[in-house]
Structure formats: structure tokens, C-alpha cells
Amino acid sequence: MSVVLDNVTKIFEDPQRPGGRVTAVDAISLEIRDGELVTLLGPSGCGKTTALRMIAGFETPSAGRILIHGEDVSHQPPHARNTAMVFQSYAIFPHLSVARNVAFGLEMRGLRRDAIATRVRAVLELVELAELEHRSPEQLSGGQQQRVALARAIVTEPRVLLFDEPLSNLDAKLREQMRGEIRKLQRRLGITSVYVTHDQAEAMALSDRVVVMNAGRVQQVGEPFAIYARPDNRFVADFIGRVNFLEGRVLSSGEAGVTVEVRGRRLEVPPAGKALRAGDAVTLVIRPETITLSPSPPPGQSGFLGTIRRALYQGATAEYEIDWDGTTLLAVSGNPLEQGLLPEGTRVGVEFAGRTAHLLAAADPDPAPRP
């Protein structure tokens, strides 16, 4: 393993309560493989940035250990860890040229001028900034400044590359472009990377694995598809993407799947991964894009019927809020240019395949912070 967090906790003094304490990171354990890009994802205040800063050495754990390539670095200063950080604010020097900014870390390490020049030139070519080496930061776009920050981080050849919400200051289109470039570069260099974001789409697009955090604790670790399709609990299901929750009851359960009754209809759902018995209350996780709408359903049609209360055209998709006997369902339809936009007030048939649903035990409480 390249990075290991072993039962790591971080407690701060509470500035609003004299003598009070706040647990920012609560006994988390995590193993990151060599060359892997792992994203720490969660809402503001969940502890993801504190965890990253402890890996970097900017914060010291209150308990537990942090290992990098098997070495306990829990109490080592940042410069002794051979890690590099790409910050949200870029943190590049405004009075230095692009090349001097990238060279700064190598100069601090005392490398010879010719060696520095060679490495800086190679890295600037890698991030496609070679022709801008003499420009000052104020002459660069936001995306170019972010590339300078990335180049400065990788030129020192760190063991671990750390990203603290590096794209949050960019506009949506440039953010999408830059996350693709970061992923391509990380794969090419094979640098173990830990990336912090609150943006679910960014985490899904970038990561080998995603670590979903809430209230200082890890809620689930897995590949992006598994996190989205098979969330461990209601918090993860609700935080990752859009979701509908439907309440049901188990009719039968076996290795092949689970038969669930939802409002008088039987659905065959994939195995839940936990023991369920007939009669157990369950919550079905239904993603909006798995719902199919049939306009003007004929009388007597089997299945669910609802009424469109809101229709929102979004270009590549159309989003609908459907009133289903007092319950609001969210449905997302692809390719509205071909299918057209269903008007509000339309009576529709609502269908979804049981194989695309995911079961949560209704008795499972939502994760809550410890006192």
C-alpha cells in the first residue's frame, strides 16, 4: 500500500465553547494502493480536507497512524514526507514567471541549474505550457494557472500527490476539461493521488475509488459504479446523484434475489447483500434515469400511474417531477430532442425495472455524528 490511515482521529478545540472539543475526523482507516487515485467525497465539514491535511503533514493526528510506503509519518513535517499539494487557490507566486514558479521546489532542494532547467522544461511540455514559460501568472487564464500549480507539484516527483478541491474556482466547462487532463496525467505518471472534492460528478469521473465521508467518518469505499448503483446506506444513496426512495416489504428472499411488494406490485430485485426475511420492511433506491414514462396510458394499464407536476428541459435530458398518489418521484429522460417534452399535467405510466433497484433495510438508521 502507498498510503495507510490506521484508525486516525483528529480533534480540535471548539472556539465557540471554552473547553469544548470538535471531532473532525473520527477513527477512520483507509488503504490506498500504489498508483491509485482515490477521492475523498462528502459535504462541507465532513472531515475530508482535514484528512488530506494530515496526510500532507499540515495537521497532526490526535490518535492513530499515517503511513506512506510503510513508513510512519504521523509526526513528520510536510517537507520530510515527499508529498506535493495542489491547492484550491493555486498558490502560485505572482511575481515569478511560469518557469520560475515550477522551478521553485527544485531550487529549495538545491538541485543544479542545468538539472532544474531540464526537469522544468519536461514538465511544462507535459502540461502543454512550454510556450508560456516566460509569462507571469497574471497573463494566464484560470485553467493555465491551474496547470502551473499542477506542474509545480509533479516536478519534484513526489511519492504522493494531494489535491484540495483544485477545480472549484473554474467555470463548469473548464472544470470538466481540467478533470479529464488531471486524470490522464495521473495515469500517465502513475503517481498515487488523493483528491478532495464535494462535487459528485468530479469524483465519479476521476477516481479509481471513492471514499464517501460524513460527520468525520467513512460511510462507504468503492469504485464509482458500485458507490452509485449499490450504496451502503441512505446517506450515500442520497448524496451521490439524484434518487427516489420507495418503501416496500419483503415477500421472499434467496440467493437469486429478493421479491418485494411496493404498493401492491411485486418486484424482483437483486440480492441486497444482507440477510432479509419475508415481512421485513425495506427501502428501494430508484435512480431517476431508470424510470420510464409512458404518456396517455390506456385505461386498465398495469403498473404505476402518476401526473407530471413539473417538467424541466435541460438540453441533453428532460427532468420530471411526478405526483404518484401523494408521493413525488423524480424521473430523467434522455434525448428529449427526439422524444419531445411531456407537458405538465400529463397523466403517465411510470415503470422501472426491479433489476436496476437497490435495497436498503428500512431499520438501518441514517449515519449520525457521535457526540
Secondary structure, DSSP 4 states (H G I P E B T S, - for coil): --EEEEEEEEEEE-TTSTT-EEEEEEEEEEEE-TT-EEEEE-STTSSHHHHHHHHHTSS--SEEEEEETTEE-TT--GGGTTEEEE-TT----TTS-HHHHHHHHHHHTT--HHHHHHHHHHHHHHTT-GGGTT--GGGS-HHHHHHHHHHHHHTT--SEEEEESTTTTS-HHHHHHHHHHHHHHHHHHT-EEEEEES-HHHHHHH-SEEEEEETTEEEEEE-HHHHHHS-SSHHHHHHSS--EEEEEEEEEEETTEEEEEETTEEEEE---SS---TT-EEEEEE-GGGEEEEESPPTT--SEEEEEEEEEE-SSEEEEEEEETTEEEEEEEE-HHHH--PPTT-EEEEEE-GGG-EEEETTPPPP----
